[in-house]
Structures are given as C-alpha cells and as structure tokens.
Amino acid sequence: MSHKLYQNLIGGEWVSAKTGKTFLNVNPANKNDVVGEFQSSGAEDVDAAVKAAQEAFKSWRLVPAPKRAEILYRTGQLLEQRKEQYAKEMTREMGKVLAETRGDVQEAIDTAYYMAGEGRRLFGQTTPSELPNKFAMSVRMPVGVCGMIAPWNFPMAIPSWKLFPALVCGNTCVIKPAEDTPLSTFNLVQTLIDAGLPRGVVNVVTGYGPDAGAPLVSHPGVRAVSFTGSSEVGRIVGQTAAANFKPCSLEMGGKNAMIVLDDANLDLALDGAVWGAFGTTGQRCTATSRIILHRSIAAEFTEKLVARANALKVGDGLDESVEMGPQINEQQIETSTKYCEIAQQEGAKLLCGGKRLTEGAYANGTFFAPTVFSGVRPEMRIAQEEVFGPVVALIECGSFDEAIEIANGIQYGLSTALYSRNVNHAYRAMRDLEAGITYINAPTIGAEVHLPFGGVKQTGNGHREGGTGALDFYSTWKAVYVDYSDKLQRAQID
C-alpha cells in the first residue's frame, strides 16, 4: 500500500527539508499501516520558517483583531464539517479510540470559537492619570514570531491551544508537531489556510526534537516559545529560552491523584477511575495515575476496579467497540514495562495487567494491558514518577488529612480529584491540594478550553494555556499616555 509524502509548510509553500531526509508515521495499532512520510527537518529548515514568519508578521499584526478572529471562526466551522475524517486519521496515527479523537477535534473546534470571540475582547485598561489633561491606558500588543513544540497525545487539540490564541493576538507562528503524530497538525493548519489564513502566518516544520525543536527554541528570531512535553525536555527548553530572555510557556508532567473518601459514591468514583486511568491509554499529563483510598472502602473499590480493568476491550481504536487503544510507540511500552518491574521490586502487588499484549490481533501493535497495583506506599517510584501508560497505583489512607498529604507529596502539581459527599472536605480539598486543576466528584481528566490549563511545582513554569491565560502569554502589555495639555508635565514631580 502506497503512502503520501508530506512536506514542510514555509511561507505558504509546501517544500522538502534541506536535509533530504524523511521519516515514516505509522499506526501504533498496526505498524504495517503507514499513515504518511514526513520531512526530517534541521536547523536550516527552521531558519527558513522563522524568516517566513517574520516577513508575514509585518502585515498580519496590522490586520484588525476582529478580522483575524473571523478566520478562526471559519476554521471552527470547517473543522466541524471535517470532524469525522480528521478523527479517523488521528486514530490511525495516535491510536486512541474514535470517541476520544472526535473529542480531540472537538476541542480544537471549541478553542476556535472561544478565541474567535476574544478578537473583539482583547481588553486592556483605561485609568485616570495623576496629571490634568492627560489620558492613560494599556493595550495588548503581539509578541512577534512564536515557536511551538507540540506533544503526540492530543495532536490537534494542543496545537489549537497554542496556535489560535497566538493568531488572534496578532502573532505569526512556527510549529513543530510531535514526530509520532504530525498529520493531525497538518490537518489543523490546512483548515486554517482554507479559512483564509494568509501565507507565512503559520509555518509547519516536522522532525525530531534535537534536530528541529532545539533550533526553533534557540533561534534569535523567535520571540516566545510554547512547549508541551516531558519535564526533562522542558527543563532544557526553559534554560535555552531564559538565556535569550524569551518568554517560555512550559506544560509538563503530572502524577495526578484521585482521592476516594469513605462517604464517596463508589460507583461514580469507579467510573471516574476507569476513565481517568485508562482513557487515552493513560497517556495524558492529567491521567489518574494514583488513587488514594480510604481504608474502609479500599477492599471493595479495589476488587471492583480490577474487574473493570480486566473487562476493558483493548484493540484498534478504529473499531467502535474497543475501549482502549495502543500506546504510541515502543519506547512507551518499554517505560510501562520498566515501571511495572520497579513497582514489584519495591513491594507493590500487581493485581492485573503489567505486561505487553502480543497475541493475535496485538502482534503488530504496541499494546499494553490495563494495569492496577495495590499495596503502594507514597514513597515508591510508581507513586512518584510519571509512567504515561495505563498503569494506576492504589494507596490507602486513614483520613482526609492524610489523603491530602499523600496527594501533595510529589514533585508535580497538575490535576487532582476528590470523591466525597462532604461539602466541607470538598472546599478544603479545593483550597489545600497543590495543583493547577482540582475536580470534585469527577476524574482528573476533562479540562475545558475556556479555563486556564496548567500546573504548579515541576508541572510548569507558571503560564497557563486555555482561557485568558493564553492571551496573557501571547500578548505583551504596552502602557500608552496621551497628554493633551500642550505643556510639559512631569509625573511624580508636578
């Protein structure tokens, strides 16, 4: 079966990488299914893309924000029409089930409509001057060329979180999609072009992190960098950006806890645990990877969770009856396998899963069984380090206060959840959990696009995606003073 060759998008032209090298994008459910062939780009390609973005910025920044927003609105409309096609292509390249890839495209649609509305709302402040006959205000200005590095787990949603607010603010962009899932970013950018985006405003360069990502971060023409990925790579991105005083938004790992208290609706908590731990095959920065159980309900909850995990139908996400797809690649399978071995060495009890699935229909894919560990202590690596697979650790506690202490006892601070019918506990959890996101009686996954997304501690560096937090990153403040007194007035002196 032949496959399509995709090129980089630079200055509105589809061009091959100067390196002359390409790589294959394969279906993780069946590695014999090649989704496409993409350019393996280098620093020269990144440089050309940045120069194209710099040129396009001259005119794009002058397009009125409501007009920029209309392009985003049309993009949302077109994405709605193409949702099914794009979801199927995403399942082929990323592996998650169709219900989830439809949700991924929907998130891009939601972001398009939300950010389109912001085109008429890029508010600043007007404020009185301390001097007579003088007017004072602040306005949002675009930053310039923004470099973006996107992950593979939400290959259309997360690029939309980065591109759409950047565009409505008047910036131009160079995006490097994850090498595992470039097609979904291509589909998103093609939709922007079809909606009327001018040439060079968004440029796409595909390739590997060290070859294409690193030169994008360090390029002197890139004014701001947005990165979503691992904390290890994020640290390098942040240090590189800091050396050049570039604003840098980092959204990194999580080790998210769901607390289930003795007064919880257990059936609801079970539904949340299965979705939070095994949705997207556990490959979410917000995945429920720790469940902190009150001792009095731990045995019942554990038994039911294991039964639900064992009953999950794992397979090709294009089959509507499948509930959990493959992991993205061999490296992630190795990571899941390694952590299952470490957990058992440290004394955790493997209740189900713990291994790769290789028989029959699984032979050509990267599948891992839904995995549950009990008897996990808070200090174990399985309870401290991000696995990014369908692996969940059960930790028992004796009280609400102990549960909060365990939940906070990690280096990350992305998402948290509490299942309880006690309103006092709910409000204390919202106050005391160290996280950028807290859910009450809902799992740790399911963020909506109009609220700030991001975390504390080693999950990020304080910036937020989604909501007006994204506008704060992709715009810069300018204070403007208009003196109509016709004489020299000196602030703080006259």
ROMARGU-539025 format. One record per residue (C-alpha): residue number from 1; residue in one letter; x, y, z. Coordinates in steps of 0.5 Angstrom, whole numbers, plus 500, padded with zeros to 3 digits. Layout:
N
(NUM,A,(X,Y,Z)) ...
***
This chain:
494
(1,M,(500,500,500)) (2,S,(503,507,498)) (3,H,(503,513,503)) (4,K,(503,520,502)) (5,L,(509,524,502)) (6,Y,(508,531,506)) (7,Q,(512,537,506)) (8,N,(514,543,511)) (9,L,(510,549,510)) (10,I,(514,555,510)) (11,G,(512,562,507)) (12,G,(506,559,504)) (13,E,(510,554,500)) (14,W,(510,546,501)) (15,V,(517,545,501)) (16,S,(522,539,502)) (17,A,(527,539,508)) (18,K,(534,542,506)) (19,T,(537,535,510)) (20,G,(534,531,504)) (21,K,(531,526,510)) (22,T,(524,524,512)) (23,F,(521,519,517)) (24,L,(515,515,517)) (25,N,(509,516,521)) (26,V,(506,509,523)) (27,N,(500,507,526)) (28,P,(501,504,533)) (29,A,(496,499,533)) (30,N,(499,496,527)) (31,K,(506,498,525)) (32,N,(505,496,518)) (33,D,(500,501,516)) (34,V,(504,507,514)) (35,V,(500,514,515)) (36,G,(505,518,512)) (37,E,(512,520,510)) (38,F,(514,527,513)) (39,Q,(520,531,513)) (40,S,(526,530,518)) (41,S,(528,538,518)) (42,G,(534,541,521)) (43,A,(536,548,523)) (44,E,(536,551,516)) (45,D,(529,549,515)) (46,V,(527,552,522)) (47,D,(531,558,520)) (48,A,(527,559,513)) (49,A,(521,558,517)) (50,V,(522,563,522)) (51,K,(524,568,517)) (52,A,(518,567,513)) (53,A,(514,568,520)) (54,Q,(518,575,521)) (55,E,(516,577,514)) (56,A,(509,575,515)) (57,F,(509,579,522)) (58,K,(510,586,518)) (59,S,(503,585,515)) (60,W,(499,580,520)) (61,R,(500,585,526)) (62,L,(496,590,523)) (63,V,(490,586,521)) (64,P,(485,588,526)) (65,A,(484,583,531)) (66,P,(476,582,530)) (67,K,(478,580,523)) (68,R,(484,576,525)) (69,A,(478,573,529)) (70,E,(474,571,523)) (71,I,(479,567,520)) (72,L,(479,563,527)) (73,Y,(471,563,527)) (74,R,(471,560,520)) (75,T,(476,555,522)) (76,G,(472,552,527)) (77,Q,(466,551,522)) (78,L,(471,548,517)) (79,L,(473,543,523)) (80,E,(466,541,525)) (81,Q,(465,539,517)) (82,R,(471,535,517)) (83,K,(471,532,524)) (84,E,(470,525,523)) (85,Q,(475,525,517)) (86,Y,(480,528,522)) (87,A,(478,524,528)) (88,K,(480,517,524)) (89,E,(486,520,521)) (90,M,(488,522,528)) (91,T,(486,515,531)) (92,R,(491,512,526)) (93,E,(497,516,528)) (94,M,(496,516,535)) (95,G,(492,510,537)) (96,K,(487,513,542)) (97,V,(480,511,540)) (98,L,(475,514,536)) (99,A,(471,517,541)) (100,E,(477,521,544)) (101,T,(480,523,537)) (102,R,(473,526,536)) (103,G,(474,530,543)) (104,D,(481,532,541)) (105,V,(478,535,534)) (106,Q,(472,538,538)) (107,E,(477,541,543)) (108,A,(480,545,537)) (109,I,(473,547,535)) (110,D,(472,550,542)) (111,T,(478,553,542)) (112,A,(477,556,535)) (113,Y,(470,559,537)) (114,Y,(473,561,544)) (115,M,(479,565,541)) (116,A,(475,568,536)) (117,G,(470,571,541)) (118,E,(477,574,544)) (119,G,(478,578,538)) (120,R,(473,583,540)) (121,R,(475,583,547)) (122,L,(483,584,547)) (123,F,(482,588,553)) (124,G,(487,593,556)) (125,Q,(485,598,562)) (126,T,(484,605,562)) (127,T,(485,609,568)) (128,P,(486,616,571)) (129,S,(493,620,570)) (130,E,(495,623,576)) (131,L,(496,630,572)) (132,P,(491,634,569)) (133,N,(489,634,561)) (134,K,(493,627,561)) (135,F,(490,620,559)) (136,A,(493,614,561)) (137,M,(491,607,558)) (138,S,(494,600,557)) (139,V,(494,596,551)) (140,R,(496,589,549)) (141,M,(501,588,543)) (142,P,(503,582,539)) (143,V,(510,579,541)) (144,G,(512,577,535)) (145,V,(514,570,532)) (146,C,(512,565,537)) (147,G,(516,558,537)) (148,M,(511,552,539)) (149,I,(513,545,540)) (150,A,(507,540,541)) (151,P,(506,533,544)) (152,W,(503,527,541)) (153,N,(498,525,546)) (154,F,(493,531,544)) (155,P,(496,532,537)) (156,M,(490,537,534)) (157,A,(487,540,541)) (158,I,(494,542,544)) (159,P,(497,545,537)) (160,S,(490,549,537)) (161,W,(491,552,544)) (162,K,(498,554,542)) (163,L,(496,557,535)) (164,F,(489,560,536)) (165,P,(491,565,542)) (166,A,(497,567,539)) (167,L,(494,568,532)) (168,V,(488,573,535)) (169,C,(493,577,539)) (170,G,(497,578,532)) (171,N,(503,574,532)) (172,T,(506,569,527)) (173,C,(508,562,529)) (174,V,(513,556,527)) (175,I,(510,550,530)) (176,K,(514,543,530)) (177,P,(509,538,532)) (178,A,(511,531,535)) (179,E,(514,526,530)) (180,D,(509,521,532)) (181,T,(503,525,530)) (182,P,(505,530,525)) (183,L,(499,529,521)) (184,S,(494,532,526)) (185,T,(497,539,526)) (186,F,(498,539,518)) (187,N,(490,538,518)) (188,L,(489,543,523)) (189,V,(494,548,519)) (190,Q,(491,546,513)) (191,T,(484,548,516)) (192,L,(487,555,518)) (193,I,(489,556,511)) (194,D,(482,554,508)) (195,A,(479,559,512)) (196,G,(483,565,509)) (197,L,(490,565,514)) (198,P,(495,569,510)) (199,R,(501,566,507)) (200,G,(507,565,512)) (201,V,(503,567,518)) (202,V,(503,559,521)) (203,N,(509,555,518)) (204,V,(510,548,520)) (205,V,(517,544,521)) (206,T,(517,537,522)) (207,G,(522,533,525)) (208,Y,(526,530,531)) (209,G,(527,535,538)) (210,P,(534,535,538)) (211,D,(534,537,530)) (212,A,(528,541,529)) (213,G,(526,543,536)) (214,A,(532,545,539)) (215,P,(534,550,534)) (216,L,(527,553,534)) (217,V,(528,555,541)) (218,S,(535,558,541)) (219,H,(533,562,534)) (220,P,(534,569,535)) (221,G,(528,571,531)) (222,V,(523,567,536)) (223,R,(521,572,541)) (224,A,(517,567,545)) (225,V,(517,559,546)) (226,S,(511,555,548)) (227,F,(513,547,550)) (228,T,(508,542,552)) (229,G,(512,535,554)) (230,S,(516,532,559)) (231,S,(519,536,565)) (232,E,(526,533,563)) (233,V,(526,536,556)) (234,G,(522,542,559)) (235,R,(528,544,563)) (236,I,(533,544,557)) (237,V,(527,549,553)) (238,G,(527,553,559)) (239,Q,(534,554,560)) (240,T,(535,556,553)) (241,A,(530,561,553)) (242,A,(532,564,559)) (243,A,(539,565,556)) (244,N,(536,569,551)) (245,F,(530,573,556)) (246,K,(525,569,552)) (247,P,(518,568,555)) (248,C,(517,561,555)) (249,S,(511,557,557)) (250,L,(512,550,560)) (251,E,(507,545,561)) (252,M,(510,538,563)) (253,G,(509,532,567)) (254,G,(504,530,572)) (255,K,(503,525,578)) (256,N,(495,526,579)) (257,A,(492,524,585)) (258,M,(484,522,586)) (259,I,(482,521,593)) (260,V,(476,517,595)) (261,L,(474,518,602)) (262,D,(469,513,606)) (263,D,(463,518,604)) (264,A,(464,518,597)) (265,N,(459,515,591)) (266,L,(463,509,590)) (267,D,(460,507,583)) (268,L,(461,514,581)) (269,A,(469,514,583)) (270,L,(470,507,580)) (271,D,(467,510,573)) (272,G,(472,516,574)) (273,A,(478,512,576)) (274,V,(477,508,570)) (275,W,(476,514,565)) (276,G,(482,518,569)) (277,A,(487,512,569)) (278,F,(486,508,562)) (279,G,(483,514,558)) (280,T,(488,516,552)) (281,T,(491,509,555)) (282,G,(494,513,561)) (283,Q,(498,518,556)) (284,R,(495,524,559)) (285,C,(499,529,563)) (286,T,(493,529,567)) (287,A,(492,522,568)) (288,T,(489,519,574)) (289,S,(496,515,576)) (290,R,(495,515,584)) (291,I,(488,513,587)) (292,I,(488,515,595)) (293,L,(483,510,598)) (294,H,(480,511,605)) (295,R,(482,504,608)) (296,S,(474,503,610)) (297,I,(473,503,603)) (298,A,(479,500,600)) (299,A,(478,493,599)) (300,E,(471,494,596)) (301,F,(474,499,591)) (302,T,(480,495,589)) (303,E,(476,489,587)) (304,K,(471,493,583)) (305,L,(477,497,580)) (306,V,(481,491,578)) (307,A,(474,487,575)) (308,R,(473,493,571)) (309,A,(480,494,568)) (310,N,(480,486,566)) (311,A,(474,487,563)) (312,L,(476,493,558)) (313,K,(477,492,551)) (314,V,(484,493,548)) (315,G,(485,494,541)) (316,D,(485,498,535)) (317,G,(482,505,536)) (318,L,(478,505,529)) (319,D,(474,499,532)) (320,E,(468,503,535)) (321,S,(467,497,541)) (322,V,(474,498,543)) (323,E,(475,502,550)) (324,M,(483,503,550)) (325,G,(488,503,544)) (326,P,(495,502,544)) (327,Q,(501,506,547)) (328,I,(504,511,542)) (329,N,(511,507,541)) (330,E,(516,502,543)) (331,Q,(519,507,548)) (332,Q,(513,508,552)) (333,I,(512,500,552)) (334,E,(519,500,555)) (335,T,(517,505,560)) (336,S,(511,502,562)) (337,T,(514,495,563)) (338,K,(520,498,567)) (339,Y,(516,501,572)) (340,C,(512,495,573)) (341,E,(518,491,574)) (342,I,(520,497,579)) (343,A,(514,497,583)) (344,Q,(514,490,584)) (345,Q,(521,490,586)) (346,E,(519,496,591)) (347,G,(514,491,594)) (348,A,(507,493,591)) (349,K,(502,488,589)) (350,L,(501,487,581)) (351,L,(493,486,581)) (352,C,(492,486,574)) (353,G,(496,487,567)) (354,G,(503,489,568)) (355,K,(505,487,561)) (356,R,(505,488,554)) (357,L,(500,485,550)) (358,T,(503,481,544)) (359,E,(498,475,542)) (360,G,(494,475,535)) (361,A,(491,482,533)) (362,Y,(496,485,538)) (363,A,(502,482,534)) (364,N,(504,488,530)) (365,G,(502,494,535)) (366,T,(504,497,541)) (367,F,(499,495,546)) (368,F,(500,494,554)) (369,A,(495,491,559)) (370,P,(491,496,564)) (371,T,(495,495,570)) (372,V,(493,496,577)) (373,F,(498,496,583)) (374,S,(496,496,590)) (375,G,(500,496,597)) (376,V,(503,502,594)) (377,R,(507,507,599)) (378,P,(507,514,598)) (379,E,(515,514,597)) (380,M,(515,508,592)) (381,R,(517,511,585)) (382,I,(511,508,582)) (383,A,(507,513,586)) (384,Q,(512,519,585)) (385,E,(514,518,578)) (386,E,(510,519,571)) (387,V,(509,513,567)) (388,F,(505,516,562)) (389,G,(502,509,561)) (390,P,(495,505,563)) (391,V,(498,504,570)) (392,V,(495,506,576)) (393,A,(497,506,584)) (394,L,(493,505,589)) (395,I,(495,508,596)) (396,E,(491,507,602)) (397,C,(490,513,608)) (398,G,(486,513,614)) (399,S,(484,520,614)) (400,F,(482,526,610)) (401,D,(488,530,612)) (402,E,(493,524,611)) (403,A,(490,524,604)) (404,I,(492,531,602)) (405,E,(499,530,605)) (406,I,(500,524,600)) (407,A,(497,528,594)) (408,N,(501,534,595)) (409,G,(508,529,597)) (410,I,(510,529,589)) (411,Q,(514,534,585)) (412,Y,(509,535,580)) (413,G,(502,539,581)) (414,L,(498,539,575)) (415,S,(491,536,577)) (416,T,(487,533,583)) (417,A,(481,530,584)) (418,L,(476,529,591)) (419,Y,(471,524,591)) (420,S,(466,526,597)) (421,R,(459,528,599)) (422,N,(462,532,605)) (423,V,(462,540,603)) (424,N,(467,542,608)) (425,H,(472,536,605)) (426,A,(471,539,598)) (427,Y,(472,546,600)) (428,R,(478,544,604)) (429,A,(481,540,598)) (430,M,(480,546,593)) (431,R,(484,550,598)) (432,D,(489,545,600)) (433,L,(491,541,594)) (434,E,(497,543,591)) (435,A,(495,543,583)) (436,G,(493,548,578)) (437,I,(487,544,577)) (438,T,(482,541,582)) (439,Y,(476,537,581)) (440,I,(470,535,586)) (441,N,(467,528,584)) (442,A,(470,528,577)) (443,P,(476,525,575)) (444,T,(483,528,574)) (445,I,(482,529,566)) (446,G,(477,533,562)) (447,A,(479,540,562)) (448,E,(475,545,558)) (449,V,(478,550,554)) (450,H,(476,557,557)) (451,L,(479,556,564)) (452,P,(487,556,565)) (453,F,(490,550,564)) (454,G,(497,548,567)) (455,G,(500,547,574)) (456,V,(505,548,580)) (457,K,(511,546,582)) (458,Q,(515,542,577)) (459,T,(509,541,572)) (460,G,(510,548,569)) (461,N,(513,555,570)) (462,G,(507,559,572)) (463,H,(504,560,565)) (464,R,(497,558,563)) (465,E,(494,555,557)) (466,G,(487,556,555)) (467,G,(482,562,557)) (468,T,(485,569,558)) (469,G,(492,566,561)) (470,A,(493,564,554)) (471,L,(492,571,552)) (472,D,(497,574,557)) (473,F,(502,569,554)) (474,Y,(501,571,547)) (475,S,(501,579,548)) (476,T,(505,584,551)) (477,W,(503,590,555)) (478,K,(504,597,553)) (479,A,(502,603,557)) (480,V,(500,609,553)) (481,Y,(500,616,555)) (482,V,(496,622,551)) (483,D,(498,629,554)) (484,Y,(493,634,551)) (485,S,(495,640,556)) (486,D,(500,643,551)) (487,K,(505,644,556)) (488,L,(511,639,559)) (489,Q,(508,636,565)) (490,R,(513,632,570)) (491,A,(510,625,573)) (492,Q,(511,625,581)) (493,I,(514,632,581)) (494,D,(509,637,578)) 
***
